[in-house]
Amino acid sequence: MTVQELNTLQGKNIKYFRKKKGWTQTMLSKETGISAVAISDFENGKHIVGGKSWVIIAYVLGVEPWELFFDREKGKK
């Protein structure tokens, strides 16, 4: 898997879990302290979430950090 594919996968998962909570990007931004622009960039695969931000986003979304890299489409039975 390429870096761009990882960025895209992580972004899709952030968006999926955010929407599952019924939140906007602005709401996620307020809860995490990460700018809405950065949230948008992450969700659109422009940047990969790293370090502390990755753990914060997962925690606020109520998921394990590894779930942001889980390919739900391939994981379906």
Sequence and secondary structure as in RCSB ss.txt:
>XXXX:A:sequence
MTVQELNTLQGKNIKYFRKKKGWTQTMLSKETGISAVAISDFENGKHIVGGKSWVIIAYVLGVEPWELFFDREKG
KK
>XXXX:A:secstr
  HHHHHHHHHHHHHHHHHHTT  HHHHHHHHT  HHHHHHHHTTSS   HHHHHHHHHHHTS GGGGG  HHHH
  
